[in-house]
């Protein structure tokens, strides 16, 4: 039980590192929460600070989810407190999912940034890379295609999140990848649903035609909250 709680707390704390806020202040001397959508995530970083900063923040946010899933999740096994399997339940996959989920929660509601963070898409991608890389690579490919064709980061995030559980099903039942545990499909669907629900305001704006679009992939100049979006 102690190891389980340690995994949850550490995963949440690493997820809580407000990458976009810190990078914005250190490199550009601005608080990204005061510009663009006001969101402290990679989406707003792309919009306000340009693609280079957006990519850097995205990589760090992926790393947060990956570290929690791939490394922190193993603390219980190393301590000998958690068995690898319980009946037919694969505890390794389960603990990876739990650690990753709390990293995503930390990113969305970071203790180091007043519990106002990003929408969890990129950190969830890092979490899923720590569990099964092929399916999330396919989903990120979808993200990249939608982003660079539509210039809507929110739309790319929503479609990529929706596509991930579908890719899992295709790989398991279409290509016989039986190692894709059922618990992974359940929890990945929960993560995808949570990310989509977090984007409800963006969905409304997309329908209304008022959603912010990346105008260029360079840092905005002057009025940061206006010049780089349309």
N, CA, C and O of each residue as an XYZ file, in Angstrom:
920
protein
N       0.828     -1.212      0.000
C       0.000      0.000      0.000
C       0.863      1.263      0.000
O       0.556      2.232     -0.695
N       1.946      1.247      0.786
C       2.832      2.421      0.839
C       3.432      2.686     -0.535
O       3.464      3.828     -0.994
N       3.908      1.627     -1.191
C       4.506      1.785     -2.518
C       3.481      2.313     -3.514
O       3.813      3.135     -4.368
N       2.240      1.848     -3.412
C       1.174      2.301     -4.302
C       0.947      3.803     -4.141
O       0.815      4.525     -5.130
N       0.903      4.269     -2.895
C       0.708      5.693     -2.630
C       1.901      6.521     -3.103
O       1.732      7.628     -3.614
N       3.109      5.980     -2.930
C       4.315      6.677     -3.388
C       4.271      6.857     -4.904
O       4.610      7.921     -5.421
N       3.851      5.810     -5.609
C       3.745      5.871     -7.069
C       2.765      6.960     -7.482
O       3.042      7.740     -8.394
N       1.630      7.011     -6.817
C       0.603      8.012     -7.141
C       1.123      9.422     -6.901
O       0.974     10.299     -7.751
N       1.736      9.636     -5.738
C       2.214     10.982     -5.378
C       3.336     11.436     -6.308
O       3.309     12.560     -6.809
N       4.324     10.567     -6.542
C       5.444     10.935     -7.407
C       4.989     11.190     -8.842
O       5.462     12.123     -9.491
N       4.073     10.360     -9.333
C       3.569     10.532    -10.697
C       2.821     11.853    -10.822
O       2.972     12.573    -11.809
N       2.016     12.164     -9.815
C       1.283     13.427     -9.831
C       2.242     14.613     -9.803
O       2.045     15.591    -10.524
N       3.280     14.527     -8.973
C       4.218     15.644     -8.842
C       5.003     15.879    -10.116
O       5.210     17.026    -10.512
N       5.445     14.803    -10.768
C       6.197     14.999    -12.012
C       5.279     15.527    -13.104
O       5.708     16.309    -13.953
N       4.015     15.104    -13.088
C       3.057     15.642    -14.038
C       2.753     17.102    -13.780
O       2.392     17.838    -14.698
N       2.898     17.524    -12.531
C       2.569     18.897    -12.137
C       3.617     19.922    -12.557
O       3.375     21.123    -12.445
N       4.769     19.478    -13.035
C       5.793     20.432    -13.457
C       5.234     21.259    -14.617
O       4.991     20.710    -15.692
N       5.025     22.568    -14.425
C       4.366     23.418    -15.436
C       5.341     23.865    -16.528
O       5.799     25.007    -16.540
N       5.642     22.959    -17.427
C       6.673     23.204    -18.446
C       6.437     24.480    -19.229
O       7.344     25.300    -19.370
N       5.218     24.657    -19.743
C       4.932     25.824    -20.582
C       5.117     27.128    -19.805
O       5.623     28.113    -20.344
N       4.710     27.125    -18.553
C       4.843     28.339    -17.727
C       6.310     28.666    -17.503
O       6.735     29.805    -17.694
N       7.077     27.675    -17.101
C       8.491     27.917    -16.807
C       9.275     28.308    -18.050
O      10.084     29.236    -18.007
N       9.044     27.610    -19.158
C       9.764     27.923    -20.394
C       9.408     29.330    -20.870
O      10.286     30.087    -21.284
N       8.128     29.678    -20.813
C       7.708     31.017    -21.226
C       8.388     32.101    -20.415
O       8.833     33.107    -20.967
N       8.472     31.903    -19.111
C       9.078     32.916    -18.240
C      10.590     32.972    -18.409
O      11.168     34.058    -18.421
N      11.244     31.808    -18.542
C      12.702     31.772    -18.626
C      13.224     32.268    -19.971
O      14.227     32.980    -20.023
N      12.547     31.894    -21.062
C      13.057     32.205    -22.398
C      12.475     33.507    -22.949
O      13.194     34.327    -23.519
N      11.163     33.686    -22.771
C      10.500     34.838    -23.383
C      10.095     35.917    -22.374
O       9.590     36.975    -22.749
N      10.323     35.633    -21.100
C       9.985     36.594    -20.035
C       8.498     36.943    -20.027
O       8.126     38.073    -19.710
N       7.654     35.983    -20.373
C       6.210     36.190    -20.345
C       5.558     35.017    -19.629
O       6.078     33.901    -19.624
N       4.415     35.294    -19.030
C       3.607     34.249    -18.429
C       2.573     33.837    -19.471
O       1.658     34.600    -19.784
N       2.722     32.644    -19.999
C       1.871     32.200    -21.106
C       0.397     32.182    -20.723
O      -0.476     32.217    -21.591
N       0.121     32.129    -19.422
C      -1.275     32.122    -18.968
C      -1.949     33.474    -19.161
O      -3.166     33.594    -19.017
N      -1.154     34.489    -19.486
C      -1.703     35.830    -19.709
C      -1.887     36.144    -21.190
O      -2.235     37.267    -21.555
N      -1.651     35.142    -22.042
C      -1.735     35.363    -23.486
C      -2.482     34.220    -24.162
O      -2.675     33.154    -23.577
N      -2.900     34.458    -25.404
C      -3.599     33.428    -26.150
C      -4.850     32.975    -25.431
O      -5.679     33.787    -25.020
N      -4.976     31.659    -25.285
C      -6.146     31.092    -24.604
C      -6.018     31.150    -23.094
O      -6.993     30.921    -22.378
N      -4.807     31.460    -22.595
C      -4.566     31.461    -21.158
C      -4.278     30.091    -20.600
O      -4.116     29.928    -19.390
N      -4.211     29.098    -21.475
C      -3.971     27.724    -21.048
C      -2.472     27.464    -20.904
O      -1.681     27.903    -21.739
N      -2.084     26.752    -19.849
C      -0.662     26.486    -19.584
C      -0.249     25.141    -20.155
O       0.233     24.268    -19.432
N      -0.442     24.980    -21.457
C      -0.097     23.715    -22.101
C       0.587     23.928    -23.434
O       0.828     25.061    -23.853
N       0.901     22.813    -24.102
C       1.618     22.878    -25.374
C       0.798     23.575    -26.453
O       1.354     24.265    -27.307
N      -0.532     23.399    -26.420
C      -1.393     24.023    -27.429
C      -1.208     25.528    -27.445
O      -0.972     26.112    -28.502
N      -1.312     26.153    -26.304
C      -1.153     27.605    -26.222
C       0.287     28.018    -26.484
O       0.535     29.113    -26.989
N       1.233     27.156    -26.148
C       2.640     27.454    -26.421
C       2.881     27.540    -27.924
O       3.562     28.452    -28.393
N       2.324     26.590    -28.686
C       2.431     26.648    -30.144
C       1.846     27.953    -30.667
O       2.442     28.617    -31.515
N       0.671     28.315    -30.154
C      -0.016     29.512    -30.632
C       0.780     30.788    -30.344
O       0.950     31.642    -31.214
N       1.259     30.896    -29.109
C       1.817     32.160    -28.629
C       3.328     32.266    -28.852
O       3.820     33.320    -29.255
N       4.059     31.194    -28.595
C       5.519     31.264    -28.619
C       6.155     30.625    -29.841
O       7.376     30.663    -29.992
N       5.339     30.034    -30.726
C       5.890     29.472    -31.955
C       6.195     27.992    -31.864
O       6.142     27.389    -30.792
N       6.517     27.418    -33.025
C       6.638     25.962    -33.099
C       7.869     25.424    -32.370
O       7.812     24.332    -31.804
N       8.977     26.161    -32.372
C      10.178     25.659    -31.704
C       9.941     25.489    -30.207
O      10.255     24.449    -29.630
N       9.387     26.519    -29.594
C       9.084     26.436    -28.166
C       7.985     25.410    -27.918
O       8.006     24.691    -26.919
N       7.024     25.349    -28.838
C       5.937     24.379    -28.706
C       6.449     22.953    -28.739
O       6.015     22.109    -27.955
N       7.373     22.685    -29.648
C       7.952     21.340    -29.748
C       8.747     21.008    -28.496
O       8.661     19.894    -27.979
N       9.530     21.982    -28.001
C      10.326     21.744    -26.793
C       9.431     21.426    -25.598
O       9.683     20.470    -24.863
N       8.391     22.228    -25.409
C       7.457     21.994    -24.305
C       6.772     20.635    -24.472
O       6.578     19.906    -23.499
N       6.410     20.304    -25.704
C       5.756     19.027    -25.962
C       6.654     17.852    -25.595
O       6.193     16.875    -25.004
N       7.939     17.945    -25.945
C       8.874     16.863    -25.638
C       9.018     16.667    -24.130
O       9.047     15.536    -23.644
N       9.109     17.774    -23.394
C       9.222     17.671    -21.937
C       7.944     17.083    -21.346
O       7.998     16.261    -20.431
N       6.798     17.504    -21.868
C       5.526     16.992    -21.362
C       5.358     15.505    -21.688
O       4.799     14.753    -20.889
N       5.841     15.083    -22.856
C       5.851     13.654    -23.185
C       6.740     12.908    -22.193
O       6.380     11.840    -21.697
N       7.906     13.491    -21.912
C       8.860     12.869    -20.990
C       8.248     12.686    -19.606
O       8.494     11.673    -18.951
N       7.447     13.664    -19.150
C       6.799     13.549    -17.839
C       5.925     12.304    -17.778
O       6.007     11.518    -16.834
N       5.090     12.137    -18.796
C       4.209     10.971    -18.817
C       4.975      9.668    -18.943
O       4.612      8.662    -18.333
N       6.051      9.689    -19.746
C       6.849      8.478    -19.959
C       7.576      8.062    -18.687
O       7.581      6.884    -18.331
N       8.185      9.017    -18.006
C       8.930      8.701    -16.775
C       8.002      8.093    -15.726
O       8.349      7.103    -15.081
N       6.820      8.692    -15.557
C       5.874      8.156    -14.581
C       5.466      6.738    -14.937
O       5.413      5.867    -14.070
N       5.177      6.504    -16.210
C       4.673      5.206    -16.653
C       5.752      4.137    -16.683
O       5.538      3.015    -16.226
N       6.902      4.486    -17.219
C       7.940      3.486    -17.457
C       8.810      3.224    -16.232
O       9.268      2.101    -16.021
N       9.038      4.257    -15.428
C       9.960      4.119    -14.300
C       9.266      4.140    -12.938
O       9.411      3.207    -12.148
N       8.516      5.200    -12.667
C       7.906      5.329    -11.340
C       6.945      4.187    -11.055
O       6.811      3.763     -9.907
N       6.277      3.686    -12.080
C       5.310      2.591    -11.894
C       5.946      1.315    -11.353
O       5.255      0.454    -10.808
N       7.262      1.194    -11.503
C       7.951     -0.044    -11.118
C       8.381     -0.070     -9.655
O       8.911     -1.077     -9.185
N       8.159      1.025     -8.930
C       8.598      1.097     -7.534
C       8.003     -0.028     -6.697
O       8.699     -0.634     -5.882
N       6.722     -0.307     -6.896
C       6.053     -1.354     -6.120
C       6.637     -2.733     -6.345
O       6.722     -3.533     -5.413
N       7.040     -3.018     -7.578
C       7.627     -4.320     -7.888
C       9.033     -4.431     -7.304
O       9.427     -5.482     -6.800
N       9.780     -3.332     -7.378
C      11.135     -3.335     -6.823
C      11.106     -3.495     -5.308
O      11.986     -4.117     -4.715
N      10.065     -2.913     -4.690
C       9.936     -3.024     -3.232
C       9.335     -4.357     -2.807
O       9.317     -4.681     -1.620
N       8.851     -5.120     -3.759
C       8.264     -6.413     -3.457
C       6.876     -6.345     -2.851
O       6.382     -7.342     -2.323
N       6.232     -5.174     -2.919
C       4.908     -5.000     -2.316
C       3.770     -5.356     -3.269
O       2.664     -5.677     -2.835
N       4.051     -5.297     -4.573
C       3.002     -5.535     -5.565
C       3.387     -6.728     -6.431
O       4.468     -6.720     -7.020
N       2.539     -7.757     -6.528
C       2.837     -8.905     -7.389
C       2.654     -8.550     -8.863
O       1.907     -7.630     -9.197
N       3.336     -9.282     -9.740
C       3.240     -9.014    -11.173
C       1.831     -9.293    -11.694
O       1.321     -8.563    -12.544
N       1.214    -10.339    -11.184
C      -0.149    -10.664    -11.617
C      -1.024    -10.961    -10.404
O      -0.548    -11.461     -9.385
N      -2.311    -10.646    -10.531
C      -3.327    -11.029     -9.553
C      -4.437    -11.698    -10.337
O      -5.177    -11.048    -11.076
N      -4.544    -13.017    -10.165
C      -5.463    -13.832    -10.975
C      -5.102    -13.616    -12.449
O      -3.988    -13.940    -12.860
N      -6.034    -13.069    -13.256
C      -5.754    -12.859    -14.679
C      -5.381    -11.399    -14.963
O      -5.195    -11.022    -16.120
N      -5.271    -10.583    -13.917
C      -4.999     -9.156    -14.083
C      -3.496     -8.916    -14.153
O      -2.759     -9.297    -13.244
N      -3.051     -8.292    -15.218
C      -1.641     -7.968    -15.384
C      -1.330     -6.698    -14.603
O      -1.668     -5.597    -15.039
N      -0.687     -6.851    -13.452
C      -0.449     -5.715    -12.573
C       0.601     -4.757    -13.131
O       0.597     -3.571    -12.803
N       1.495     -5.264    -13.967
C       2.494     -4.378    -14.554
C       1.807     -3.341    -15.443
O       2.072     -2.144    -15.327
N       0.923     -3.806    -16.332
C       0.181     -2.881    -17.190
C      -0.692     -1.964    -16.336
O      -0.774     -0.762    -16.587
N      -1.342     -2.544    -15.326
C      -2.237     -1.761    -14.466
C      -1.480     -0.637    -13.764
O      -1.949      0.501    -13.737
N      -0.302     -0.947    -13.190
C       0.459      0.059    -12.470
C       1.012      1.126    -13.410
O       1.107      2.296    -13.038
N       1.374      0.727    -14.618
C       1.832      1.705    -15.606
C       0.704      2.685    -15.944
O       0.917      3.893    -16.053
N      -0.493      2.134    -16.104
C      -1.650      2.972    -16.421
C      -1.960      3.918    -15.261
O      -2.215      5.103    -15.477
N      -1.937      3.397    -14.032
C      -2.225      4.225    -12.851
C      -1.218      5.362    -12.746
O      -1.601      6.517    -12.558
N       0.072      5.043    -12.867
C       1.109      6.068    -12.770
C       0.932      7.111    -13.873
O       1.031      8.313    -13.626
N       0.671      6.638    -15.086
C       0.486      7.561    -16.198
C      -0.726      8.452    -16.015
O      -0.676      9.646    -16.312
N      -1.822      7.875    -15.525
C      -3.037      8.659    -15.302
C      -2.809      9.783    -14.308
O      -3.292     10.898    -14.504
N      -2.075      9.494    -13.242
C      -1.830     10.537    -12.242
C      -0.858     11.590    -12.765
O      -0.916     12.745    -12.343
N       0.035     11.208    -13.678
C       0.879     12.213    -14.326
C       0.026     13.138    -15.181
O       0.247     14.349    -15.207
N      -0.948     12.566    -15.881
C      -1.855     13.371    -16.706
C      -2.698     14.297    -15.822
O      -2.896     15.467    -16.150
N      -3.193     13.764    -14.700
C      -3.962     14.585    -13.763
C      -3.100     15.726    -13.240
O      -3.565     16.860    -13.119
N      -1.833     15.419    -12.929
C      -0.916     16.458    -12.460
C      -0.712     17.543    -13.502
O      -0.638     18.725    -13.168
N      -0.621     17.141    -14.768
C      -0.447     18.120    -15.841
C      -1.686     19.008    -15.979
O      -1.573     20.212    -16.207
N      -2.858     18.408    -15.840
C      -4.100     19.165    -15.966
C      -4.339     20.071    -14.762
O      -4.835     21.189    -14.902
N      -3.979     19.572    -13.573
C      -4.233     20.314    -12.333
C      -2.945     20.363    -11.500
O      -2.854     19.727    -10.450
N      -1.947     21.129    -11.980
C      -0.620     21.129    -11.332
C      -0.586     21.882    -10.012
O      -1.037     23.024     -9.927
N      -0.057     21.245     -9.000
C       0.065     21.871     -7.691
C       1.045     23.043     -7.739
O       0.955     23.956     -6.917
N       1.988     23.027     -8.698
C       2.998     24.079     -8.794
C       2.523     25.284     -9.612
O       3.269     26.251     -9.768
N       1.300     25.239    -10.134
C       0.803     26.351    -10.947
C      -0.655     26.649    -10.633
O      -1.451     26.930    -11.529
N      -0.994     26.585     -9.357
C      -2.341     26.942     -8.935
C      -3.422     26.026     -9.449
O      -4.577     26.436     -9.561
N      -3.070     24.778     -9.768
C      -4.013     23.767    -10.254
C      -4.664     24.164    -11.583
O      -5.764     23.713    -11.902
N      -3.974     25.013    -12.354
C      -4.462     25.402    -13.670
C      -3.393     25.052    -14.695
O      -2.431     25.795    -14.885
N      -3.574     23.911    -15.352
C      -2.562     23.429    -16.274
C      -3.069     23.253    -17.685
O      -4.007     23.925    -18.114
N      -2.432     22.334    -18.408
C      -2.813     22.051    -19.786
C      -3.944     21.048    -19.856
O      -4.584     20.735    -18.852
N      -4.182     20.546    -21.066
C      -5.313     19.650    -21.277
C      -4.921     18.182    -21.332
O      -5.774     17.322    -21.552
N      -3.637     17.883    -21.134
C      -3.218     16.506    -20.899
C      -2.899     15.667    -22.110
O      -2.494     14.514    -21.960
N      -3.069     16.204    -23.316
C      -2.885     15.390    -24.517
C      -1.455     14.888    -24.645
O      -1.228     13.694    -24.842
N      -0.490     15.796    -24.535
C       0.909     15.425    -24.766
C       1.432     14.525    -23.647
O       2.155     13.565    -23.912
N       1.075     14.827    -22.406
C       1.507     13.982    -21.289
C       0.878     12.598    -21.394
O       1.517     11.600    -21.062
N      -0.365     12.534    -21.852
C      -1.009     11.235    -22.077
C      -0.276     10.451    -23.158
O      -0.172      9.227    -23.078
N       0.236     11.157    -24.175
C       1.013     10.485    -25.216
C       2.273      9.866    -24.626
O       2.633      8.739    -24.967
N       2.947     10.606    -23.735
C       4.129     10.059    -23.074
C       3.798      8.861    -22.219
O       4.551      7.887    -22.183
N       2.669      8.928    -21.527
C       2.192      7.798    -20.728
C       2.020      6.565    -21.600
O       2.452      5.470    -21.240
N       1.388      6.752    -22.747
C       1.078      5.613    -23.615
C       2.317      5.085    -24.318
O       2.379      3.904    -24.659
N       3.315      5.957    -24.542
C       4.595      5.471    -25.067
C       5.263      4.538    -24.063
O       5.961      3.601    -24.451
N       5.052      4.791    -22.789
C       5.631      3.941    -21.758
C       4.938      2.605    -21.627
O       5.417      1.719    -20.918
N       3.798      2.448    -22.312
C       3.046      1.197    -22.256
C       3.129      0.439    -23.572
O       3.468     -0.744    -23.597
N       2.815      1.131    -24.673
C       2.797      0.473    -25.986
C       3.058      1.538    -27.049
O       2.172      2.345    -27.329
N       4.256      1.563    -27.653
C       4.651      2.678    -28.513
C       4.011      2.716    -29.903
O       3.825      3.804    -30.450
N       3.671      1.574    -30.488
C       3.188      1.572    -31.868
C       1.869      2.305    -32.023
O       1.726      3.157    -32.900
N       0.911      1.978    -31.178
C      -0.418      2.578    -31.300
C      -0.383      4.083    -31.062
O      -1.067      4.832    -31.759
N       0.396      4.530    -30.096
C       0.458      5.963    -29.829
C       1.243      6.677    -30.930
O       0.985      7.850    -31.203
N       2.191      5.994    -31.564
C       2.895      6.585    -32.701
C       1.920      6.858    -33.843
O       2.012      7.884    -34.517
N       0.996      5.941    -34.051
C      -0.026      6.123    -35.083
C      -0.919      7.313    -34.735
O      -1.241      8.132    -35.596
N      -1.316      7.400    -33.457
C      -2.177      8.510    -33.027
C      -1.451      9.846    -33.161
O      -2.062     10.843    -33.547
N      -0.146      9.880    -32.845
C       0.617     11.118    -32.969
C       0.819     11.505    -34.431
O       0.914     12.687    -34.761
N       0.884     10.506    -35.300
C       0.946     10.793    -36.734
C      -0.333     11.499    -37.179
O      -0.298     12.453    -37.956
N      -1.464     11.006    -36.666
C      -2.747     11.659    -36.944
C      -2.724     13.090    -36.424
O      -3.166     14.014    -37.108
N      -2.205     13.271    -35.202
C      -2.105     14.605    -34.606
C      -1.316     15.553    -35.512
O      -1.748     16.675    -35.780
N      -0.145     15.083    -35.982
C       0.705     15.915    -36.817
C       0.045     16.288    -38.136
O       0.141     17.430    -38.584
N      -0.624     15.324    -38.755
C      -1.284     15.586    -40.040
C      -2.391     16.626    -39.872
O      -2.487     17.569    -40.658
N      -3.227     16.450    -38.843
C      -4.329     17.385    -38.609
C      -3.800     18.767    -38.245
O      -4.327     19.780    -38.704
N      -2.748     18.806    -37.412
C      -2.194     20.094    -36.980
C      -1.658     20.901    -38.161
O      -1.968     22.084    -38.302
N      -0.856     20.259    -39.006
C      -0.194     21.002    -40.065
C      -1.082     21.245    -41.285
O      -0.733     22.043    -42.155
N      -2.215     20.572    -41.354
C      -3.150     20.845    -42.448
C      -4.243     21.828    -42.034
O      -4.660     22.668    -42.832
N      -4.707     21.723    -40.790
C      -5.797     22.597    -40.342
C      -5.311     23.792    -39.528
O      -5.968     24.832    -39.485
N      -4.137     23.635    -38.875
C      -3.573     24.628    -37.951
C      -4.430     24.815    -36.700
O      -4.300     25.816    -35.996
N      -5.288     23.863    -36.433
C      -6.051     23.849    -35.188
C      -5.413     22.814    -34.261
O      -5.545     21.612    -34.491
N      -4.726     23.272    -33.221
C      -4.112     22.335    -32.282
C      -5.187     21.561    -31.534
O      -5.038     20.364    -31.286
N      -6.273     22.242    -31.175
C      -7.348     21.591    -30.425
C      -7.984     20.480    -31.246
O      -8.242     19.396    -30.723
N      -8.241     20.735    -32.529
C      -8.839     19.721    -33.393
C      -7.914     18.521    -33.536
O      -8.367     17.377    -33.500
N      -6.614     18.782    -33.699
C      -5.641     17.695    -33.802
C      -5.624     16.863    -32.526
O      -5.536     15.637    -32.585
N      -5.708     17.526    -31.367
C      -5.699     16.824    -30.079
C      -6.946     15.949    -29.923
O      -6.856     14.806    -29.474
N      -8.098     16.488    -30.292
C      -9.362     15.760    -30.141
C      -9.380     14.518    -31.033
O      -9.723     13.427    -30.578
N      -9.007     14.688    -32.306
C      -9.048     13.564    -33.247
C      -8.014     12.510    -32.867
O      -8.300     11.314    -32.935
N      -6.809     12.939    -32.466
C      -5.772     11.981    -32.068
C      -6.200     11.195    -30.831
O      -5.972      9.988    -30.751
N      -6.819     11.875    -29.868
C      -7.294     11.200    -28.652
C      -8.369     10.170    -28.992
O      -8.370      9.060    -28.459
N      -9.270     10.545    -29.874
C     -10.348      9.649    -30.276
C      -9.812      8.439    -31.046
O     -10.339      7.332    -30.934
N      -8.756      8.673    -31.828
C      -8.239      7.599    -32.684
C      -7.434      6.553    -31.921
O      -7.330      5.409    -32.366
N      -6.864      6.931    -30.777
C      -5.957      6.006    -30.087
C      -6.619      4.699    -29.673
O      -6.088      3.638    -30.003
N      -7.755      4.715    -28.964
C      -8.391      3.427    -28.619
C      -8.773      2.616    -29.849
O      -8.772      1.386    -29.810
N      -9.099      3.303    -30.941
C      -9.443      2.602    -32.178
C      -8.223      1.874    -32.732
O      -8.327      0.732    -33.179
N      -7.070      2.534    -32.703
C      -5.838      1.881    -33.157
C      -5.516      0.662    -32.294
O      -5.062     -0.361    -32.807
N      -5.753      0.771    -30.978
C      -5.525     -0.380    -30.099
C      -6.395     -1.564    -30.506
O      -5.917     -2.695    -30.590
N      -7.659     -1.301    -30.753
C      -8.584     -2.369    -31.162
C      -8.149     -2.997    -32.485
O      -8.189     -4.217    -32.647
N      -7.735     -2.154    -33.426
C      -7.303     -2.667    -34.727
C      -6.072     -3.549    -34.582
O      -5.996     -4.620    -35.184
N      -5.097     -3.096    -33.776
C      -3.866     -3.862    -33.589
C      -4.122     -5.181    -32.868
O      -3.513     -6.201    -33.195
N      -5.022     -5.160    -31.889
C      -5.295     -6.381    -31.122
C      -6.103     -7.398    -31.920
O      -5.745     -8.574    -31.996
N      -7.189     -6.931    -32.506
C      -8.111     -7.868    -33.163
C      -7.886     -7.977    -34.662
O      -8.304     -8.959    -35.275
N      -7.230     -6.984    -35.266
C      -6.960     -7.057    -36.690
C      -5.600     -7.648    -37.009
O      -5.414     -8.279    -38.049
N      -4.628     -7.434    -36.086
C      -3.270     -7.908    -36.331
C      -2.788     -8.905    -35.278
O      -1.611     -9.265    -35.248
N      -3.693     -9.343    -34.427
C      -3.382    -10.404    -33.471
C      -2.399    -10.039    -32.387
O      -1.708    -10.920    -31.876
N      -2.305     -8.758    -32.011
C      -1.386     -8.350    -30.943
C      -2.068     -8.563    -29.591
O      -2.555     -7.618    -28.972
N      -2.094     -9.824    -29.146
C      -2.831    -10.182    -27.938
C      -2.210     -9.636    -26.660
O      -2.846     -9.634    -25.606
N      -0.954     -9.168    -26.757
C      -0.312     -8.635    -25.555
C      -0.912     -7.286    -25.140
O      -0.646     -6.798    -24.042
N      -1.717     -6.693    -26.015
C      -2.390     -5.441    -25.663
C      -3.498     -5.763    -24.670
O      -4.588     -6.189    -25.052
N      -3.206     -5.554    -23.400
C      -4.080     -5.953    -22.305
C      -5.414     -5.210    -22.349
O      -5.478     -4.045    -22.740
N      -6.480     -5.908    -21.940
C      -7.806     -5.303    -21.912
C      -7.867     -4.082    -21.010
O      -8.585     -3.125    -21.298
N      -7.109     -4.116    -19.911
C      -7.107     -2.970    -18.998
C      -6.546     -1.725    -19.681
O      -6.965     -0.606    -19.388
N      -5.589     -1.929    -20.601
C      -5.029     -0.805    -21.341
C      -6.101     -0.161    -22.207
O      -6.178      1.065    -22.294
N      -6.916     -0.967    -22.837
C      -7.979     -0.430    -23.688
C      -9.004      0.348    -22.872
O      -9.467      1.410    -23.289
N      -9.354     -0.192    -21.700
C     -10.330      0.479    -20.847
C      -9.791      1.818    -20.372
O     -10.463      2.842    -20.496
N      -8.576      1.814    -19.826
C      -8.029      3.039    -19.269
C      -7.648      4.052    -20.347
O      -7.769      5.258    -20.134
N      -7.195      3.573    -21.492
C      -6.878      4.507    -22.578
C      -8.141      5.186    -23.080
O      -8.117      6.350    -23.480
N      -9.240      4.452    -23.055
C     -10.519      5.049    -23.449
C     -10.950      6.108    -22.444
O     -11.504      7.143    -22.813
N     -10.684      5.833    -21.152
C     -11.011      6.808    -20.108
C     -10.171      8.074    -20.291
O     -10.684      9.188    -20.181
N      -8.875      7.894    -20.573
C      -7.993      9.040    -20.792
C      -8.463      9.844    -22.002
O      -8.543     11.071    -21.951
N      -8.773      9.138    -23.089
C      -9.238      9.815    -24.304
C     -10.515     10.601    -24.035
O     -10.661     11.738    -24.482
N     -11.438      9.983    -23.299
C     -12.695     10.662    -22.972
C     -12.436     11.904    -22.122
O     -13.035     12.956    -22.347
N     -11.531     11.771    -21.134
C     -11.201     12.911    -20.281
C     -10.609     14.065    -21.073
O     -10.942     15.225    -20.830
N      -9.731     13.751    -22.019
C      -9.109     14.789    -22.843
C     -10.148     15.471    -23.722
O     -10.134     16.692    -23.875
N     -11.049     14.681    -24.298
C     -12.098     15.245    -25.153
C     -13.023     16.139    -24.334
O     -13.395     17.224    -24.783
N     -13.397     15.691    -23.132
C     -14.262     16.509    -22.269
C     -13.569     17.820    -21.887
O     -14.212     18.864    -21.780
N     -12.252     17.750    -21.685
C     -11.485     18.957    -21.350
C     -11.502     19.954    -22.513
O     -11.289     21.151    -22.321
N     -11.761     19.441    -23.724
C     -11.768     20.286    -24.917
C     -13.172     20.742    -25.312
O     -13.353     21.273    -26.407
N     -14.160     20.550    -24.455
C     -15.529     20.952    -24.813
C     -15.628     22.423    -25.227
O     -16.291     22.723    -26.220
N     -14.988     23.357    -24.495
C     -15.036     24.755    -24.951
C     -14.447     24.931    -26.348
O     -14.947     25.729    -27.140
N     -13.367     24.172    -26.653
C     -12.761     24.251    -27.989
C     -13.704     23.691    -29.043
O     -13.787     24.217    -30.152
N     -14.416     22.619    -28.692
C     -15.366     22.025    -29.638
C     -16.464     23.028    -29.979
O     -16.860     23.163    -31.136
N     -16.948     23.726    -28.957
C     -17.979     24.749    -29.202
C     -17.451     25.826    -30.148
O     -18.149     26.250    -31.069
N     -16.203     26.266    -29.911
C     -15.640     27.315    -30.758
C     -15.380     26.817    -32.178
O     -15.521     27.572    -33.140
N     -15.000     25.543    -32.309
C     -14.798     24.975    -33.643
C     -16.112     24.966    -34.423
O     -16.143     25.292    -35.610
N     -17.191     24.591    -33.743
C     -18.508     24.560    -34.384
C     -18.946     25.964    -34.779
O     -19.535     26.171    -35.840
N     -18.647     26.933    -33.903
C     -19.043     28.325    -34.147
C     -18.091     29.050    -35.109
O     -18.385     30.149    -35.579
N     -16.951     28.418    -35.391
C     -15.974     29.046    -36.277
C     -15.142     30.121    -35.615
O     -14.565     30.969    -36.296
N     -15.072     30.097    -34.288
C     -14.321     31.126    -33.559
C     -13.084     30.581    -32.855
O     -12.444     31.302    -32.090
N     -12.743     29.330    -33.099
C     -11.584     28.729    -32.437
C     -10.294     29.356    -32.956
O     -10.171     29.634    -34.149
N      -9.327     29.579    -32.055
C      -8.033     30.122    -32.435
C      -7.274     29.144    -33.313
O      -7.212     27.950    -33.017
N      -6.712     29.641    -34.366
C      -5.910     28.828    -35.285
C      -4.493     29.381    -35.312
O      -4.299     30.594    -35.237
N      -3.512     28.512    -35.418
C      -2.126     28.964    -35.545
C      -1.980     29.675    -36.879
O      -2.214     29.090    -37.936
N      -1.591     30.942    -36.819
C      -1.412     31.705    -38.054
C      -0.045     31.450    -38.665
O       0.102     31.375    -39.885
N       0.955     31.318    -37.797
C       2.286     30.967    -38.272
C       2.952     30.125    -37.207
O       2.523     30.098    -36.054
N       4.002     29.441    -37.609
C       4.707     28.583    -36.670
C       5.944     29.280    -36.112
O       6.894     28.630    -35.675
N       5.919     30.611    -36.133
C       6.983     31.421    -35.543
C       6.448     32.106    -34.299
O       5.234     32.269    -34.177
N       7.307     32.515    -33.365
C       6.845     33.219    -32.178
C       6.106     34.483    -32.565
O       6.484     35.163    -33.519
N       5.065     34.794    -31.837
C       4.326     36.015    -32.111
C       5.109     37.215    -31.605
O       5.940     37.092    -30.704
N       4.841     38.370    -32.186
C       5.524     39.590    -31.801
C       4.535     40.576    -31.203
O       3.345     40.535    -31.515
N       5.012     41.443    -30.363
C       4.163     42.503    -29.829
C       3.040     41.964    -28.987
O       3.265     41.467    -27.883
N       1.817     42.058    -29.505
C       0.643     41.645    -28.749
C       0.522     40.138    -28.834
O      -0.116     39.618    -29.749
N       1.114     39.442    -27.908
C       1.221     37.994    -27.958
C      -0.120     37.292    -28.017
O      -0.226     36.215    -28.604
N      -1.119     37.866    -27.436
C      -2.389     37.161    -27.375
C      -3.241     37.380    -28.613
O      -4.349     36.849    -28.692
N      -2.747     38.161    -29.600
C      -3.563     38.423    -30.773
C      -2.824     38.111    -32.081
O      -3.424     37.555    -33.000
N      -1.562     38.451    -32.178
C      -0.891     38.435    -33.467
C      -0.660     37.043    -34.035
O      -0.497     36.900    -35.247
N      -0.642     36.024    -33.204
C      -0.291     34.689    -33.693
C      -1.492     33.788    -33.874
O      -1.325     32.606    -34.176
N      -2.698     34.303    -33.700
C      -3.882     33.477    -33.864
C      -4.893     34.207    -34.736
O      -4.902     35.435    -34.830
N      -5.748     33.403    -35.372
C      -6.830     33.995    -36.144
C      -8.139     33.365    -35.733
O      -9.190     33.722    -36.265
